[in-house]
Amino acid sequence: MELIERIKRHEARVGVIGQGYVGLPLALLMSEAGFPVTAFDVDVKKVEALNEGRSYIAHVGADRVAAAVAKPVPLRATADFSRLAECDAILICLPTPLGKHREPDLSYVLGAARTIADQLRAGQLVVLESTTYPGTTNEELLPILEAGGLTTPADFFLAFSPEREDPGNPTFHAGNTPKVVGGVNPESTEVAAALYGEVMQRVIPVSDSRVAEATKLLENIYRAVNIALVNELKMTFGRMGIDIWEVIEAAKTKPFGYQPFYPGPGLGGHCIPLDPFYLTWKAAEYGTWTRFIELAGEINSGMPQWVVAKCLDALSEEGKSMKGAKVLVLGLSYKADIDDDRESPSYELIELLLKRGAEVRYCDPLFPVARPGRAGHPVMESVPLTPEEFGRYDLLLLSTAHRSFSDPSLYRDVKLVVDTRNAVRDEWGPKVVRA
Ligand SMILES: NC(=O)c1ccc[n+]([C@@H]2O[C@H](COP(=O)([O-])OP(=O)(O)OC[C@H]3O[C@@H](n4cnc5c(N)ncnc54)[C@H](O)[C@@H]3O)[C@@H](O)[C@H]2O)c1
């Protein structure tokens, strides 16, 4: 197959649509492997930054971007989608959010498919990487791409290959994480596997695109359900006076049959809170239910309320009321040490505390300014990360365990901490309530 030959010679031009947390690392990886890469995004600021060799994602080094744009066959970013026609392989890394009624919002992905269809030519490979429900690639993308008369596998190839990015993970990145690939026909699987095989250590071809889509959902649902399980056990053991964190540390010494998951203030990020509901929606079409997903969603989404109730109790024990209490929320990111605050429970915590009359501020060195929340509270700015500032509050609520919050001297004058991540040690001084 001619395209496979071009891929093996690293002559195939790779276009990556969407330069976010998934698309940028993927474009860099393709470029580092020696492929000519065109990075597409509608956000002209991102396009400009990339072409100037700058990174806008904290854990993606600017040195990598600078090196990619300085190569003899450079990575080039553009907002001109007519240049898709130049690409031999087009990888779609666009958002797949939920709509107002928790229904899948495929507008980004289907919009991109229409743009690709307008200039589709024989010999191209299109791969969807965005997380979605089984059937999206063959039921939604395929008809759009074939509408102009070209067909697969005779003219072009179409596959799904889920992204497994774990932002900030020091061990696993796109290059050394096995890549699952499923085409809408065996020829498409073969071509897509050939491309990823040039840049990833291990490629796992599966029988079709629906299996690949389902694989990604299994991975995310597994996390959502297990996090819900430890969140529920946290509340149950808490009533019994047993510390869930100590229990998990002990349980994880079992060398087989157990994988630790950790409780927290609620789910965050683009994936775990949203993706499972893509399956719930699709399952209804088949007259079947996804009870584990619903139950996990219920438990996890109730966590911020539970944490705020813990704050209320902690303050009353000190003879204080929530109304008028000075509360400092530590961390806006949904996960430690990354600059991603999408779906972060910290926003809900802030809103719930404000509703109960607390005077709320936050501290997060990765977010000097916070987005206005759903409740429409005014734009907030991070307070400084200093012992003097920390000492000004009645209560510190630790929501994200950034490394910068683990300096004991910060807590010198702090009296009370509600800690949702088991990050603050009793010996640092303040009274610590785990929640
Ligand atoms: N972030 C993660 O850790 C992660 C991990 C695995 C899978 N995923 C999945 O990958 C997909 C992308 O997620 P992400 O985190 O990279 O999203 P993101 O929001 O970080 O990036 C999306 C990018 O697409 C751009 N964009 C929006 N509309 C566009 C259009 N019409 N054409 C071109 N560019 C456009 C945006 O400007 C942005 O740069 C989602 O389906 C997500 O579920 C994300």
The ligand as an SDF file (V2000), in Angstrom:
LIG
                    3D

 44 48  0  0  0  0  0  0  0  0999 V2000
   -6.8440   16.0240   28.6140 N   0  0  0  0  0  0  0  0  0  0  0  0
   -6.6510   14.7470   28.8110 C   0  0  0  0  0  0  0  0  0  0  0  0
   -5.9360   14.3740   29.7270 O   0  0  0  0  0  0  0  0  0  0  0  0
   -7.2760   13.6850   27.9180 C   0  0  0  0  0  0  0  0  0  0  0  0
   -6.8620   12.3540   28.0620 C   0  0  0  0  0  0  0  0  0  0  0  0
   -7.3950   11.3730   27.2340 C   0  0  0  0  0  0  0  0  0  0  0  0
   -8.3690   11.7260   26.3020 C   0  0  0  0  0  0  0  0  0  0  0  0
   -8.7900   13.0180   26.1950 N   0  0  0  0  0  0  0  0  0  0  0  0
   -9.7850   13.3090   25.1540 C   0  0  0  0  0  0  0  0  0  0  0  0
   -9.1530   13.9780   24.0780 O   0  0  0  0  0  0  0  0  0  0  0  0
  -10.0400   14.9250   23.4900 C   0  0  0  0  0  0  0  0  0  0  0  0
   -9.4050   16.3100   23.4770 C   0  0  0  0  0  0  0  0  0  0  0  0
   -9.1770   16.7200   24.8140 O   0  0  0  0  0  0  0  0  0  0  0  0
   -8.1430   17.8360   25.2190 P   0  0  0  0  0  0  0  0  0  0  0  0
   -7.9710   17.7150   26.6880 O   0  0  0  0  0  0  0  0  0  0  0  0
   -6.9440   17.8160   24.3400 O   0  0  0  0  0  0  0  0  0  0  0  0
   -8.9930   19.1630   24.8700 O   0  0  0  0  0  0  0  0  0  0  0  0
   -8.4530   20.6750   24.8360 P   0  0  0  0  0  0  0  0  0  0  0  0
   -9.6420   21.5270   25.1240 O   0  0  0  0  0  0  0  0  0  0  0  0
   -7.2370   20.8030   25.6660 O   0  0  0  0  0  0  0  0  0  0  0  0
   -8.0180   20.8910   23.3340 O   0  0  0  0  0  0  0  0  0  0  0  0
   -8.8650   21.0710   22.2820 C   0  0  0  0  0  0  0  0  0  0  0  0
   -8.2150   22.0380   21.2940 C   0  0  0  0  0  0  0  0  0  0  0  0
   -9.0370   22.0890   20.1330 O   0  0  0  0  0  0  0  0  0  0  0  0
   -9.1180   23.4330   19.6970 C   0  0  0  0  0  0  0  0  0  0  0  0
  -10.3310   23.5420   18.8840 N   0  0  0  0  0  0  0  0  0  0  0  0
  -11.6120   23.7300   19.2770 C   0  0  0  0  0  0  0  0  0  0  0  0
  -12.4280   23.7030   18.2180 N   0  0  0  0  0  0  0  0  0  0  0  0
  -11.6480   23.4690   17.1380 C   0  0  0  0  0  0  0  0  0  0  0  0
  -11.9160   23.2900   15.7600 C   0  0  0  0  0  0  0  0  0  0  0  0
  -13.1670   23.3470   15.2800 N   0  0  0  0  0  0  0  0  0  0  0  0
  -10.8800   23.0500   14.9370 N   0  0  0  0  0  0  0  0  0  0  0  0
   -9.6110   22.9900   15.4060 C   0  0  0  0  0  0  0  0  0  0  0  0
   -9.3040   23.1530   16.7020 N   0  0  0  0  0  0  0  0  0  0  0  0
  -10.3150   23.3830   17.5520 C   0  0  0  0  0  0  0  0  0  0  0  0
   -9.1010   24.2490   20.9500 C   0  0  0  0  0  0  0  0  0  0  0  0
   -8.6680   25.5740   20.6990 O   0  0  0  0  0  0  0  0  0  0  0  0
   -8.0910   23.4660   21.7990 C   0  0  0  0  0  0  0  0  0  0  0  0
   -6.7750   23.9140   21.5640 O   0  0  0  0  0  0  0  0  0  0  0  0
  -11.3280   14.8370   24.2980 C   0  0  0  0  0  0  0  0  0  0  0  0
  -12.2040   13.9530   23.6630 O   0  0  0  0  0  0  0  0  0  0  0  0
  -10.8770   14.2380   25.6090 C   0  0  0  0  0  0  0  0  0  0  0  0
  -11.9150   13.5280   26.2470 O   0  0  0  0  0  0  0  0  0  0  0  0
   -8.2500   14.0160   26.9730 C   0  0  0  0  0  0  0  0  0  0  0  0
  1  2  1  0
  2  3  2  0
  2  4  1  0
  4  5  1  0
  4 44  2  0
  5  6  2  0
  6  7  1  0
  7  8  2  0
  8  9  1  0
  8 44  1  0
  9 10  1  0
  9 42  1  0
 10 11  1  0
 11 12  1  0
 11 40  1  0
 12 13  1  0
 13 14  1  0
 14 15  2  0
 14 16  1  0
 14 17  1  0
 17 18  1  0
 18 19  2  0
 18 20  1  0
 18 21  1  0
 21 22  1  0
 22 23  1  0
 23 24  1  0
 23 38  1  0
 24 25  1  0
 25 26  1  0
 25 36  1  0
 26 27  1  0
 26 35  1  0
 27 28  2  0
 28 29  1  0
 29 30  1  0
 29 35  2  0
 30 31  1  0
 30 32  2  0
 32 33  1  0
 33 34  2  0
 34 35  1  0
 36 37  1  0
 36 38  1  0
 38 39  1  0
 40 41  1  0
 40 42  1  0
 42 43  1  0
M  CHG  2   8   1  16  -1
M  END
$$$$
